[in-house]
């Protein structure tokens, strides 16, 4: 098992980020792993959208905080990249 996967499996939370983007190879592994996540008997065709644009991340973070009823919070903790998972709820 490579070091990245070992770290991913052992790490539980992150509260600060360096600001660097995830390496392309690591991002590809993360996205591949995400496509294997359980999804309602395989009936859902989820889409993963990678967002690396700071303005868009800031907007998504604001919307997320408001949805949780904590508009002043920073739920993304300054992450330089966000993966948004979209799925048909029907």
PAMAR-141244 format. One record per atom (N, C-alpha, C): atom name; x, y, z; residue in three letters. Coordinates in pm, whole numbers, plus 50000, padded with zeros to 5 digits. Each point is the difference from the previous one (the first is absolute). Layout:
<pts>
@rotor CA&X X&Y Y&Z Z&ropa ALA
...
</pts>
This chain:
<pts>
@rotor N&X 50086&Y 49882&Z 50000&ropa UNK
@rotor CA&X 49914&Y 50118&Z 50000&ropa UNK
@rotor C&X 50090&Y 50123&Z 50000&ropa UNK
@rotor N&X 49970&Y 50098&Z 49913&ropa UNK
@rotor CA&X 50087&Y 50117&Z 49993&ropa UNK
@rotor C&X 49979&Y 50093&Z 50120&ropa UNK
@rotor N&X 50095&Y 50089&Z 50023&ropa UNK
@rotor CA&X 49997&Y 50089&Z 50117&ropa UNK
@rotor C&X 49877&Y 50090&Z 50002&ropa UNK
@rotor N&X 49956&Y 50044&Z 49883&ropa UNK
@rotor CA&X 49883&Y 50087&Z 49995&ropa UNK
@rotor C&X 49877&Y 49929&Z 50053&ropa UNK
@rotor N&X 49976&Y 49879&Z 49957&ropa UNK
@rotor CA&X 49884&Y 49924&Z 50045&ropa UNK
@rotor C&X 50011&Y 49972&Z 50149&ropa UNK
@rotor N&X 50118&Y 49967&Z 50049&ropa UNK
@rotor CA&X 50019&Y 49978&Z 50144&ropa UNK
@rotor C&X 49962&Y 50126&Z 50078&ropa UNK
@rotor N&X 50044&Y 50115&Z 49952&ropa UNK
@rotor CA&X 49967&Y 50126&Z 50066&ropa UNK
@rotor C&X 49851&Y 50026&Z 49995&ropa UNK
@rotor N&X 49940&Y 49978&Z 49885&ropa UNK
@rotor CA&X 49856&Y 50023&Z 49984&ropa UNK
@rotor C&X 49920&Y 49912&Z 50095&ropa UNK
@rotor N&X 50040&Y 49876&Z 50017&ropa UNK
@rotor CA&X 49928&Y 49909&Z 50087&ropa UNK
@rotor C&X 50023&Y 50031&Z 50148&ropa UNK
@rotor N&X 50114&Y 50056&Z 50036&ropa UNK
@rotor CA&X 50034&Y 50025&Z 50140&ropa UNK
@rotor C&X 49955&Y 50138&Z 50049&ropa UNK
@rotor N&X 49987&Y 50096&Z 49912&ropa UNK
@rotor CA&X 49968&Y 50138&Z 50039&ropa UNK
@rotor C&X 49851&Y 50016&Z 50021&ropa UNK
@rotor N&X 49959&Y 50067&Z 50106&ropa UNK
@rotor CA&X 49859&Y 50015&Z 50030&ropa UNK
@rotor C&X 49944&Y 50139&Z 49973&ropa UNK
@rotor N&X 50078&Y 50103&Z 50022&ropa UNK
@rotor CA&X 49950&Y 50135&Z 49974&ropa UNK
@rotor C&X 50116&Y 50095&Z 49975&ropa UNK
@rotor N&X 49971&Y 50107&Z 49930&ropa UNK
@rotor CA&X 50100&Y 50103&Z 49972&ropa UNK
@rotor C&X 49936&Y 50134&Z 50031&ropa UNK
@rotor N&X 50071&Y 50083&Z 50074&ropa UNK
@rotor CA&X 49946&Y 50129&Z 50038&ropa UNK
@rotor C&X 50082&Y 50116&Z 49942&ropa UNK
@rotor N&X 50107&Y 49968&Z 49927&ropa UNK
@rotor CA&X 50081&Y 50104&Z 49937&ropa UNK
@rotor C&X 50063&Y 49942&Z 49873&ropa UNK
@rotor N&X 50016&Y 50083&Z 49900&ropa UNK
@rotor CA&X 50056&Y 49958&Z 49873&ropa UNK
@rotor C&X 50118&Y 50087&Z 49964&ropa UNK
@rotor N&X 50089&Y 49948&Z 49917&ropa UNK
@rotor CA&X 50119&Y 50074&Z 49959&ropa UNK
@rotor C&X 49970&Y 50097&Z 49887&ropa UNK
@rotor N&X 49894&Y 49978&Z 49928&ropa UNK
@rotor CA&X 49969&Y 50085&Z 49885&ropa UNK
@rotor C&X 50044&Y 49939&Z 49868&ropa UNK
@rotor N&X 50082&Y 49893&Z 50004&ropa UNK
@rotor CA&X 50040&Y 49937&Z 49875&ropa UNK
@rotor C&X 49889&Y 49907&Z 49949&ropa UNK
@rotor N&X 49994&Y 49990&Z 49869&ropa UNK
@rotor CA&X 49903&Y 49911&Z 49938&ropa UNK
@rotor C&X 50045&Y 49855&Z 50014&ropa UNK
@rotor N&X 49905&Y 49910&Z 49997&ropa UNK
@rotor CA&X 50028&Y 49858&Z 50004&ropa UNK
@rotor C&X 50066&Y 49960&Z 49867&ropa UNK
@rotor N&X 50102&Y 49916&Z 50008&ropa UNK
@rotor CA&X 50067&Y 49954&Z 49878&ropa UNK
@rotor C&X 49900&Y 49926&Z 49911&ropa UNK
@rotor N&X 50016&Y 50013&Z 49869&ropa UNK
@rotor CA&X 49910&Y 49936&Z 49903&ropa UNK
@rotor C&X 49987&Y 49849&Z 50024&ropa UNK
@rotor N&X 50113&Y 49932&Z 50027&ropa UNK
@rotor CA&X 49995&Y 49855&Z 50021&ropa UNK
@rotor C&X 49917&Y 49966&Z 50123&ropa UNK
@rotor N&X 50018&Y 50078&Z 50108&ropa UNK
@rotor CA&X 49925&Y 49977&Z 50123&ropa UNK
@rotor C&X 49851&Y 50031&Z 49981&ropa UNK
@rotor N&X 49972&Y 50107&Z 49929&ropa UNK
@rotor CA&X 49861&Y 50037&Z 49972&ropa UNK
@rotor C&X 49931&Y 49889&Z 49920&ropa UNK
@rotor N&X 50070&Y 49945&Z 49903&ropa UNK
@rotor CA&X 49942&Y 49891&Z 49920&ropa UNK
@rotor C&X 49965&Y 49881&Z 50088&ropa UNK
@rotor N&X 50087&Y 49966&Z 50096&ropa UNK
@rotor CA&X 49972&Y 49890&Z 50093&ropa UNK
@rotor C&X 49879&Y 50031&Z 50088&ropa UNK
@rotor N&X 49993&Y 50122&Z 50050&ropa UNK
@rotor CA&X 49888&Y 50040&Z 50086&ropa UNK
@rotor C&X 49868&Y 49991&Z 49922&ropa UNK
@rotor N&X 50000&Y 50051&Z 49879&ropa UNK
@rotor CA&X 49878&Y 49998&Z 49919&ropa UNK
@rotor C&X 49961&Y 49857&Z 49963&ropa UNK
@rotor N&X 50099&Y 49918&Z 49970&ropa UNK
@rotor CA&X 49970&Y 49860&Z 49968&ropa UNK
@rotor C&X 49939&Y 49931&Z 50122&ropa UNK
@rotor N&X 50058&Y 50022&Z 50117&ropa UNK
@rotor CA&X 49945&Y 49942&Z 50123&ropa UNK
@rotor C&X 49858&Y 50048&Z 50022&ropa UNK
@rotor N&X 49974&Y 50127&Z 49974&ropa UNK
@rotor CA&X 49865&Y 50056&Z 50017&ropa UNK
@rotor C&X 49898&Y 49936&Z 49909&ropa UNK
@rotor N&X 50043&Y 49959&Z 49883&ropa UNK
@rotor CA&X 49904&Y 49938&Z 49907&ropa UNK
@rotor C&X 49961&Y 49860&Z 50045&ropa UNK
@rotor N&X 50076&Y 49941&Z 50093&ropa UNK
@rotor CA&X 49968&Y 49868&Z 50052&ropa UNK
@rotor C&X 49920&Y 50005&Z 50130&ropa UNK
@rotor N&X 49967&Y 50120&Z 50046&ropa UNK
@rotor CA&X 49922&Y 50013&Z 50123&ropa UNK
@rotor C&X 49860&Y 49942&Z 49980&ropa UNK
@rotor N&X 49943&Y 49950&Z 50108&ropa UNK
@rotor CA&X 49865&Y 49944&Z 49994&ropa UNK
@rotor C&X 49902&Y 50105&Z 49948&ropa UNK
@rotor N&X 49905&Y 49954&Z 49918&ropa UNK
@rotor CA&X 49909&Y 50097&Z 49939&ropa UNK
@rotor C&X 49862&Y 49940&Z 49973&ropa UNK
@rotor N&X 49929&Y 49963&Z 50102&ropa UNK
@rotor CA&X 49862&Y 49954&Z 49983&ropa UNK
@rotor C&X 49986&Y 49885&Z 49902&ropa UNK
@rotor N&X 50059&Y 49886&Z 50031&ropa UNK
@rotor CA&X 49997&Y 49881&Z 49915&ropa UNK
@rotor C&X 50059&Y 50026&Z 49862&ropa UNK
@rotor N&X 50087&Y 50096&Z 49992&ropa UNK
@rotor CA&X 50064&Y 50032&Z 49873&ropa UNK
@rotor C&X 49910&Y 50074&Z 49903&ropa UNK
@rotor N&X 49881&Y 50040&Z 50047&ropa UNK
@rotor CA&X 49903&Y 50064&Z 49912&ropa UNK
@rotor C&X 50027&Y 50149&Z 49979&ropa UNK
@rotor N&X 50076&Y 50060&Z 50090&ropa UNK
@rotor CA&X 50028&Y 50143&Z 49987&ropa UNK
@rotor C&X 50124&Y 50020&Z 49914&ropa UNK
@rotor N&X 49994&Y 50095&Z 49913&ropa UNK
@rotor CA&X 50117&Y 50030&Z 49918&ropa UNK
@rotor C&X 50055&Y 50135&Z 50045&ropa UNK
@rotor N&X 50072&Y 49998&Z 50110&ropa UNK
@rotor CA&X 50055&Y 50123&Z 50055&ropa UNK
@rotor C&X 50106&Y 50061&Z 49910&ropa UNK
@rotor N&X 50015&Y 50129&Z 50011&ropa UNK
@rotor CA&X 50103&Y 50073&Z 49927&ropa UNK
@rotor C&X 50084&Y 50073&Z 50103&ropa UNK
@rotor N&X 50130&Y 50002&Z 49981&ropa UNK
@rotor CA&X 50090&Y 50071&Z 50089&ropa UNK
@rotor C&X 50058&Y 50117&Z 49922&ropa UNK
@rotor N&X 49978&Y 50120&Z 50054&ropa UNK
@rotor CA&X 50050&Y 50121&Z 49937&ropa UNK
@rotor C&X 50113&Y 50054&Z 50088&ropa UNK
@rotor N&X 50118&Y 50017&Z 49942&ropa UNK
@rotor CA&X 50115&Y 50053&Z 50073&ropa UNK
@rotor C&X 50003&Y 50150&Z 49979&ropa UNK
@rotor N&X 50003&Y 50074&Z 50112&ropa UNK
@rotor CA&X 50003&Y 50146&Z 49994&ropa UNK
@rotor C&X 50132&Y 50046&Z 50060&ropa UNK
@rotor N&X 50077&Y 50076&Z 49922&ropa UNK
@rotor CA&X 50129&Y 50052&Z 50047&ropa UNK
@rotor C&X 50004&Y 50152&Z 49992&ropa UNK
@rotor N&X 49895&Y 50062&Z 49952&ropa UNK
@rotor CA&X 49992&Y 50144&Z 49989&ropa UNK
@rotor C&X 49958&Y 50059&Z 50135&ropa UNK
@rotor N&X 50082&Y 50088&Z 50057&ropa UNK
@rotor CA&X 49975&Y 50054&Z 50134&ropa UNK
@rotor C&X 49866&Y 50070&Z 50011&ropa UNK
@rotor N&X 49962&Y 50078&Z 49902&ropa UNK
@rotor CA&X 49871&Y 50071&Z 50007&ropa UNK
@rotor C&X 49883&Y 49902&Z 50006&ropa UNK
@rotor N&X 50006&Y 49896&Z 49920&ropa UNK
@rotor CA&X 49893&Y 49900&Z 50000&ropa UNK
@rotor C&X 49998&Y 49922&Z 50131&ropa UNK
@rotor N&X 50118&Y 49966&Z 50051&ropa UNK
@rotor CA&X 50008&Y 49931&Z 50128&ropa UNK
@rotor C&X 49942&Y 50087&Z 50111&ropa UNK
@rotor N&X 50033&Y 50128&Z 49999&ropa UNK
@rotor CA&X 49946&Y 50092&Z 50101&ropa UNK
@rotor C&X 49848&Y 50006&Z 49995&ropa UNK
@rotor N&X 49943&Y 50003&Z 49879&ropa UNK
@rotor CA&X 49855&Y 50002&Z 49984&ropa UNK
@rotor C&X 49939&Y 49870&Z 50052&ropa UNK
@rotor N&X 50057&Y 49886&Z 49962&ropa UNK
@rotor CA&X 49949&Y 49871&Z 50047&ropa UNK
@rotor C&X 50010&Y 49990&Z 50152&ropa UNK
@rotor N&X 50108&Y 50051&Z 50056&ropa UNK
@rotor CA&X 50017&Y 49996&Z 50146&ropa UNK
@rotor C&X 49893&Y 50085&Z 50069&ropa UNK
@rotor N&X 49973&Y 50116&Z 49944&ropa UNK
@rotor CA&X 49896&Y 50087&Z 50056&ropa UNK
@rotor C&X 49863&Y 49932&Z 49995&ropa UNK
@rotor N&X 49967&Y 49941&Z 49886&ropa UNK
@rotor CA&X 49873&Y 49931&Z 49984&ropa UNK
@rotor C&X 49989&Y 49881&Z 50095&ropa UNK
@rotor N&X 50111&Y 49927&Z 50016&ropa UNK
@rotor CA&X 50002&Y 49885&Z 50091&ropa UNK
@rotor C&X 49978&Y 50045&Z 50144&ropa UNK
@rotor N&X 50068&Y 50105&Z 50041&ropa UNK
@rotor CA&X 49986&Y 50051&Z 50137&ropa UNK
@rotor C&X 49857&Y 50047&Z 50026&ropa UNK
@rotor N&X 49942&Y 50068&Z 49903&ropa UNK
@rotor CA&X 49861&Y 50046&Z 50016&ropa UNK
@rotor C&X 49903&Y 49884&Z 50008&ropa UNK
@rotor N&X 50024&Y 49897&Z 49919&ropa UNK
@rotor CA&X 49912&Y 49882&Z 50001&ropa UNK
@rotor C&X 50002&Y 49931&Z 50136&ropa UNK
@rotor N&X 50111&Y 50005&Z 50069&ropa UNK
@rotor CA&X 50013&Y 49939&Z 50133&ropa UNK
@rotor C&X 49955&Y 50094&Z 50111&ropa UNK
@rotor N&X 49957&Y 50122&Z 49962&ropa UNK
@rotor CA&X 49954&Y 50095&Z 50100&ropa UNK
@rotor C&X 50112&Y 50068&Z 50077&ropa UNK
@rotor N&X 50120&Y 49999&Z 49944&ropa UNK
@rotor CA&X 50115&Y 50063&Z 50064&ropa UNK
@rotor C&X 50070&Y 50089&Z 49898&ropa UNK
@rotor N&X 49935&Y 50110&Z 49960&ropa UNK
@rotor CA&X 50051&Y 50081&Z 49889&ropa UNK
@rotor C&X 50139&Y 50061&Z 50022&ropa UNK
@rotor N&X 50046&Y 50009&Z 50124&ropa UNK
@rotor CA&X 50132&Y 50058&Z 50026&ropa UNK
@rotor C&X 50112&Y 49896&Z 50003&ropa UNK
@rotor N&X 49964&Y 49872&Z 49991&ropa UNK
@rotor CA&X 50102&Y 49894&Z 50009&ropa UNK
@rotor C&X 50076&Y 49986&Z 49869&ropa UNK
@rotor N&X 50110&Y 49930&Z 50006&ropa UNK
@rotor CA&X 50084&Y 49972&Z 49883&ropa UNK
@rotor C&X 50017&Y 49849&Z 49990&ropa UNK
@rotor N&X 49897&Y 49928&Z 49952&ropa UNK
@rotor CA&X 50004&Y 49854&Z 50001&ropa UNK
@rotor C&X 50106&Y 49937&Z 49911&ropa UNK
@rotor N&X 50058&Y 50073&Z 49908&ropa UNK
@rotor CA&X 50103&Y 49942&Z 49913&ropa UNK
@rotor C&X 50141&Y 50027&Z 50054&ropa UNK
@rotor N&X 50011&Y 50075&Z 50108&ropa UNK
@rotor CA&X 50127&Y 50025&Z 50069&ropa UNK
@rotor C&X 50112&Y 50050&Z 49909&ropa UNK
@rotor N&X 49965&Y 50074&Z 49896&ropa UNK
@rotor CA&X 50102&Y 50054&Z 49911&ropa UNK
@rotor C&X 50057&Y 49901&Z 49900&ropa UNK
@rotor N&X 49927&Y 49893&Z 49973&ropa UNK
@rotor CA&X 50049&Y 49899&Z 49904&ropa UNK
@rotor C&X 50019&Y 50063&Z 49863&ropa UNK
@rotor N&X 50111&Y 49970&Z 49931&ropa UNK
@rotor CA&X 50023&Y 50055&Z 49867&ropa UNK
@rotor C&X 49924&Y 49928&Z 49890&ropa UNK
@rotor N&X 49936&Y 49888&Z 50035&ropa UNK
@rotor CA&X 49924&Y 49922&Z 49903&ropa UNK
@rotor C&X 49882&Y 49936&Z 50072&ropa UNK
@rotor N&X 49887&Y 49992&Z 49930&ropa UNK
@rotor CA&X 49881&Y 49938&Z 50055&ropa UNK
@rotor C&X 49945&Y 49904&Z 49895&ropa UNK
@rotor N&X 49961&Y 49881&Z 50045&ropa UNK
@rotor CA&X 49933&Y 49904&Z 49913&ropa UNK
@rotor C&X 49852&Y 50004&Z 50034&ropa UNK
@rotor N&X 49918&Y 50033&Z 49903&ropa UNK
@rotor CA&X 49856&Y 50007&Z 50019&ropa UNK
@rotor C&X 49940&Y 49874&Z 49936&ropa UNK
@rotor N&X 49922&Y 49927&Z 50079&ropa UNK
@rotor CA&X 49938&Y 49878&Z 49949&ropa UNK
@rotor C&X 49854&Y 50032&Z 49969&ropa UNK
@rotor N&X 49961&Y 49975&Z 49878&ropa UNK
@rotor CA&X 49863&Y 50025&Z 49954&ropa UNK
@rotor C&X 49935&Y 49867&Z 49968&ropa UNK
@rotor N&X 49873&Y 49984&Z 50043&ropa UNK
@rotor CA&X 49929&Y 49876&Z 49971&ropa UNK
@rotor C&X 49852&Y 50030&Z 49981&ropa UNK
@rotor N&X 49936&Y 49924&Z 49916&ropa UNK
@rotor CA&X 49857&Y 50011&Z 49978&ropa UNK
@rotor C&X 49929&Y 49944&Z 50122&ropa UNK
@rotor N&X 49918&Y 50079&Z 50066&ropa UNK
@rotor CA&X 49934&Y 49956&Z 50123&ropa UNK
@rotor C&X 49876&Y 49915&Z 49974&ropa UNK
@rotor N&X 49960&Y 49984&Z 49874&ropa UNK
@rotor CA&X 49885&Y 49916&Z 49973&ropa UNK
@rotor C&X 50042&Y 49855&Z 50000&ropa UNK
</pts>
